[in-house]
Amino acid sequence: MVDAIQLKLFNDKFIENVDKNSKDFNQRLIEYVLSNLEDKKLPKGAFLANLENEIQKILNKSGYIQSANDFIGNAQTIKTEMAKTYGANVKSLFDKSERFKFFSEYAENQITKDGLKNAVIKKIADKIRVASFSDYDIDSIKALVRGTSDVLPRYVNQVSVDTLSQIHGALQSEIQIKYKPSKGRWIGSEIETTRPFCKHMKTLTNPISRETLQGVLNKYIPDGKPKPLIGSGMIEGTNIDNFAINRGGYNCGHLWVWILD
């Protein structure tokens, strides 16, 4: 089965590729903008109207979309490897999983479609529009476009960590709802910013019983409401049914794995 270490490797590889893609994207964008200047100023009209479409084309040429699709493709690896662990009956359950389909499509939307367009493409386009209507000179234009080089990697860093963990959790939720397992395992290591809930889970000995997990949830996030201080960072509405998806909260590097007797 794919574990927390492997998920981190998938994510680290994606981030590494995105850094390369981003440099190429930014250089291509600078060249495109400078090639469209009129009297050393940014034009308006059709240039601004088509900006999002042109930025999307430049992004595609940078290799980012291929990197993103390769990353999202790891969802199938997670499903295949997990099915091997649990057996044929679970494979059939996974193949019919609407949760897996939803979280896979949600990841695709965030990383390659609407989420990307709103957080990256539109953000960059709007910066260029402001520069156009503010009559930036050529040096200021170059500086502005170069200054957008961190927009793509920053966005990807924000959304990518949870992507595969939620997909993993969606499959684990199918197991929990179908089979009601009596125990599971908390997987992953601690880092400097590890949350109180995750630190406590790490002190428990695997396998952890369903009753013990429920007791911890009751203490840290009673009735789905994170308790002040000790429940910090946890997602409102977290319960035992969706725990494998939500885990310790957004950007949590841990996994919950149910054990079938």
HUGIFEN-V626892 format. One record per pair of residues at least 6 apart in sequence whose C-alpha atoms are under 7 Angstrom apart, sorted by the first residue. I is the first residue (numbers start at 1). J is the second residue. Records with the same first field share a line. If there is no record, write none. Layout:
I = J / J
//
This chain:
1 = 81 / 82 / 85
2 = 78 / 81 / 82
4 = 187 / 188 / 253 / 254 / 255
7 = 164
10 = 71
11 = 160 / 161
14 = 67 / 71
17 = 67
18 = 64 / 153
19 = 153
21 = 62 / 63 / 64
22 = 149 / 152 / 153
23 = 149
24 = 62
25 = 58 / 59 / 62
26 = 146 / 149
28 = 58
29 = 58
30 = 142 / 145
37 = 43
40 = 137 / 138
41 = 135 / 136 / 137 / 138
42 = 132
43 = 132
44 = 132
48 = 129
51 = 125
52 = 121 / 122 / 125
55 = 121
56 = 121
65 = 112
68 = 111 / 112
72 = 108
75 = 104 / 164 / 167
78 = 168
83 = 90 / 91
94 = 171
99 = 170
100 = 167 / 170 / 171
103 = 166 / 167
104 = 167
107 = 163
109 = 115
110 = 116
120 = 151 / 152
124 = 148
161 = 251
162 = 250 / 251
166 = 245
169 = 244 / 245
170 = 245
172 = 244 / 257 / 258
173 = 241 / 242 / 244
176 = 241 / 258
177 = 241
181 = 258 / 259 / 260
182 = 209 / 210
183 = 207 / 208 / 209 / 210 / 258 / 259
184 = 207 / 208 / 209 / 256 / 257 / 258 / 259
185 = 206 / 207 / 208 / 256 / 257 / 258
186 = 201 / 206 / 255 / 256 / 257
187 = 254 / 255 / 256
188 = 253 / 254 / 255
195 = 232 / 233
196 = 230 / 231
197 = 220 / 230 / 231 / 248
198 = 248
214 = 240
217 = 239
220 = 226 / 227 / 230 / 231
221 = 227 / 231
224 = 236 / 237 / 238 / 239
225 = 236 / 237
226 = 232 / 234 / 236
233 = 249
234 = 248 / 249
235 = 246 / 249
238 = 246
244 = 255 / 256
247 = 254 / 255 / 256
//
